[in-house]
Each structure stands twice: as C-alpha cells, then as structure tokens.
C-alpha cells in the first residue's frame, strides 16, 4: 500500500512594507466599487494636473512679492525660518511663512525659476482634489466623490490659485486634509485622528493666520453632535485637538515673539514689530472692521468693495466661485431634511454639517468684512461648495423614486442653468453661444429629472450626464480660459473680463487681470497702486523704454544695464539696493539675485527701517543703491518713515537715470 504524500505548502507571500504605498492604498478600488471607479479617479487626477500645469511658466514669477521671499529663503536659512523678503533679513512678508517653506525648498532643490515656484502649487491642487474625493466618497459613494473632485478642479478661482504662488493653495490643501481626517475620525471617535485635525489646522494658521480658524467652530460642532462617544469624552477630545492646534500653530509665533527684535527681521505688516499685532490687527480683526493700521484702502464702510450678503454673487466675485453656490446651499438644506430622522452619529449628516458650516462661516465672513478683501480669497469656499453639491445631489438622486426628491433636483438644476446664463452674460464677448447652450441643456435635463423614475436606465443616465454637463460647462470654460491666460501681480482674478467688476483693489482698478481685462488706469483716473484717502509718496519718475519702477501691486521691470549697475561690487554690501515697497524691491531682487531692502514693507507704511536706522546703514556702507520709482503709501495711520527716507536720499545724494529708472549711489559722498 502506497502512502499518500501531502503536497508541499504554498510559499508565503512576502510581507508588504509597513508604510510603503500608503497613498496608493488610499486611492485603491474598494471591493464594492465598480471597475470604472479607479480609472475614472486616475483620469480625474491626471486631467486636473494637466489643467493646473498647462503652460505654467507663462505667468513668470506670478506674485513677485512671494517669489522674492522664496528666493531669499533658498539663500538663507534665517530668511527661510522667518519668511523674510530678502536674504539679508530686513523685513518679513506680512504672512506666516509656511507656504514660503514649500516654495523655498523647491527653489533650493531645483533652482530659481517659475516652474520651481509654481509646480508645488499645482501639485497641491491635485492633492486637494484627491483628498476631497476621499472625504466625499466615504459618506456618499465613489460617484459623488468624483463629482466633488471635478467641481473643485473646474472652479475658476481654484484654477487660478493652484497656478499661483500665494499662500491660498497650501491653506486650502491643509483645510481639506483636515476635513477628510475629521470625516474618517468620526467613524470611531478617534482621539488621535481629531488631534491630527487640530495639527493640520495649526499649520494652516501658519499659512494664513485667522482665515484657517474660520472652519474650527463648525468642525467642533460636528464632533460634539456626531462622534460616537460620551459627551464627556467628546469634550475632552476637543480640548486635545485644540491643544494640537495651539502647539502646531503657535510654536513659530512664540519663537518670533521671544527672539529680541535686534536679532531678527522686522515683522512686516505690523507697526510695532510684533507678530502678535500682525495676527490680530492687519491680518485679523482689522480685516473685519476695516480699521487696519497701515492699510491702503480698507476703511469702515467697505473701502474694498461693497459689503453685504450678496457680495459673493456680484460682478467681481460671482464668476470666481459662485456658479454652484446657490445649488450648494439648496442641496445642503435638502440633504439635512433627507437625513433628518437618522441617528445622531449618521455620517451623512456629519458630512453635510462639516462642509455646510465651512461654507456658511467663511462665506458670511467674506461677505461682511469691511477690510482688505480680494476675490481670490474665495478659493477657500471651493471645496465646501463642491462637497455639498456632490453629497446633497447623491442623496436626492438615490431617492429619485420619490416625487419630492425629483422636483428638488429639477429645480436646483434649472436654477443653476439660469444662474450660469446670468454669469456668462456678464462677459458677453466670451463664447457668447455658451450661455444659451448651457441654459438649453440645463432646462431640458431639468425636465427630464421630473420624470426620470419612468425612464429606462440608459435614458436616465443620459439625463444625469446632461444635467452635470449643464451645471459645470460655465465654470469649466472659465477655468480653461484662466489656465490659458498669464496672471501676475498681487491681486489676480480668474476668468475673462466682466462687466461691472470694477473692484479688485484700491481705486476700483481690475488689478491683477491680464492687460486686456485690466485696462491700465482705474476708473476715475486713479492709477493702479493708489487709493483714495491715502497719501502717495512719489519716489521718482516712471520708467522709460529700458525698464521701469514697480508700484504698490506690481513688480519692477528691470533692464540689463540697471541689473549690471546694481550687481557691481555687490559682495561688499549687505543690501545691493533699497526700494520703497516690497513689490518694487522684489523685481530688482529677482532680476539680480541679490538682497534688496523693501523700505516700509508691502505698502511702504511699516516703520522699517526708520530714517535713523537707514542713515546708519548707509554710514556703515551696508546699502549701495537707492532705487526711485513706485509709490510709498502712508496708509491708514501707518508710518511715514519711507517718505522721510525718500526725502533724505533726494536731498543728500545725486540722482541718475539708468534704463529709465531714477537711482542714487549711496556709496558716493553726500552732497
């Protein structure tokens, strides 16, 4: 009798690395997902990357103010830490430095170029779309997640700011990441997850200070309402998350405040060399009241555009982010009604509250703030709008067998199409046929939604596709136009020229738009860079053909002869030159690669340096040239030190013209 030999055991699969491929696992197809989900997600991310990376270098330095600070951070670790405008650390930018850290590291790795500055912003946009997909998918399914990601990617102001070097790209990424982690943590009331939310918001604070805090009340409310834990534990968890926020966002503030003023750069945007004042004043409560010391346009009564509940729907802001804003509000309300009888811990209600409070608090703040406000700030609303449209729409679509759900969907779609028709009409010269096509497709699809329960599966899918097309065609066209148009300056704006959009900066000029949209001087003859009610201090004639000085909101145009002059014997000086205003100085710094002192900071209204300090710098041989041109602004209660320096230089040194720019050689004996 032959014994039966059992077959050898199958070899064990090699263990996977503990942390390798975590990003891939997050995007892995769930076992219950249809096969088309993962290719669709990868396609969405690839298309987002293509849109945000397309001809990216056409915008040059984009915002030279931050580009120069990133350059400085790539040359000096001290400038890197503080977020200084120049590598010699005369003054910081008027924001915390988190976004500059990303750009400065990129410049250190790849050298200074538009690509090394702007590619990180574009990749942040792709990551934000991916995180929003993950957050929405957990509560509303992969289809809703894909819709949310697509709506975000095609929001015009998102297509603008994820191709620009302002802090807003990192801010939106961190807040979206916090919302995703909150959504996951709610499932098991994870303390570690909630603390991670606090840490992410702390770093968002280090990106754009109190704007990051606007989502905190809503996130805390959601945890108190929906976390599956006792009330005592929920409160303690929130206290732990608050501690995480304070530590992550406060350590840099504490260091700057504790370091003696003589041992660090001046804190730009403040009048007392205090980051605490910057947070609560110029970048904080002053934004709400309009009483911003040193500002050049913010004033009680709405010096930065008309305030009110309709501000986000007006000519200046509506085309940036407002396309689906009415739909988001309607679907938020409908979604909350739909889940009204669900348990306290229902994840769908929690998600609606997460994104709904984000939209409500941030939207109301932007609508009512009387201080400095720019249309591009509204990129912070884009993730919330996209999530609410997707979650609320998915909830109603799954109940399309009910007449009430179908009617709400139809009304929302019809209203969206009509609103897109209005928005497209504001830029009548831009694809004039599109507004009628969107209206027709949207209304037909809305009628189809009324009877979608009686249609076959294929026809119902076609109605849904037509409705989605009608809803996103308008913002998609604006987004593509935005990506195809170079944008520079401190106040960029998405989309084509819009009738009645006179506000983007002081004086009503549509500043930051392409030349065809901006049109040069502001209505009423106010030049860009000046503001009614503020004192302009001219520091030289406008430039000639070879180059030209910058202004309050744009960088200087530097000719080759001037670059050569500023670079001469630069190693013997701390600053190759000094110029009034950060943007004016940034152009010379980026052109030469040398430290250029920004006298008076961004507005020229900071007391940095004082006249006595500047005189000492000159006496010590630390500043070679003083560059005229541009404007120094005394601002609203700001320092007049820049004007005093201008007058002193003009009185004691001989003016000369190089490349059409007035300059003073401070190494020559004073007259």
C-alpha angles and dihedrals in degrees: 000000000000118000116232112238113211115233116258115264117263113260113262116251113253112258115257118238111268097239105013117120096012091145090050091051090053090055095040117124111262113235090245095048120103115251093253094063100081096044088047092051093048089048091051092051092046092049091048090051091049092050094047096042097043110124088336096165092061089088092059111201089349098197103021090191092069094031091060091048090051089050090051091050090053090056101041129033089206090055088046093055097045098035093239123187092227136026091245089062104233096148140350128235115263094257134061112271106244095110090044090055090062094048095042091053089050090051091049090053101040106019128250114309138123088260095054089051101042106033091072089056092052092049089050087056092053090047091050091053090050094049092048090052090052093048095049095040092059092063106023108025135257095290091058090045092054091048092051092050093048093048091051094047092050097046104117096224089050090053086052102046097041086059095047135076099235119119092252096088093060091040093056092044093053095045092048090049089051091052091050093049089047090053091052095043093053091064093071101011089249112195092196091052094050091050088051088055089054092049092050091051090048090058089045086057088054087055102051107351118223096010087075090056093062091084094048099085092051094046091050091049091051091052093049092048104039113021111114096234140089118285091247092054092046091053092048091048091053090051089053091049089049090053089051090053093049093049096044094044100032106050094078092045090051093050093050092048093047097047110089112256091238090059099053140040121278113269104248117224094031129098096208101043090253128134087201090060090047092054097048100029122033094018098028135037090359088067089059100043100032091233097123113155109226094016121137105215112000110112138150108280097044109294088174099054135308113308125214144100091291096054093103090054096049129108096269099047107022096080092046100062109337102093095097098019095104090047091051092053093046094047091047090058093043092047093052090051091049093055094036096119097041120116120277092257096051106143093212093059090044091053092048090051092046095055095030095057089044090055096042099047096040093041094050091047092053091045097052105031111116097194131075110334129167128187093238090065086078091076083089088069096052099085092048093049092048094047095048093048091051099043096041092044092050092050092053095041090057088054095048089125086075119079094221094056092048092049093050091048091049094049092047092050094046091048091048092052092048092048090050088052089055094047094047089049089062089066096042095169093056112090094322092192093058097073092057093044091051092048093049096046092044095050094046091049090048090055089049091053090058090064099025091119089066095049128092121256095259094047091047090052090051091051090050092049091049091050092050091048092051091049099051104029094089098049090039091057091049091048093052091047089050093051091049094052125075114237126197138163135052099292110046121178130200127233134016126315112297126207112245095013093128095143123082102111143356115320094023098275116151088235121183095030121115113277093261090057099038098048099200116264120040123252112282093033097283109146119228109267097037129091132200111257095023128102115245116205110201112211101184144338122293115270128266133223096299096059142313144223122263127239138219094291106023135057125247122266106231125202124212095249091055091047089054092049094049091047094052112116088346092152090069094060136063091219122026088207146347126225134176113255130020097255092050090051093043094063093056092044094051091046095050103027088227131118112270119187114235101215109212095004123249098339097028086242101104117101091240111149109008117217090257092051092048092049089052092050089053093046089051091052094243099128121054106182137021112209120212125204131074125062134286112208122210086200128188103327093331128142123285092207093113091055091050091051091049092051093046094050093047091050098048106031135056118251120226132177123233120174089347094304125115111233136171124213103222092189091069117090112271117253 
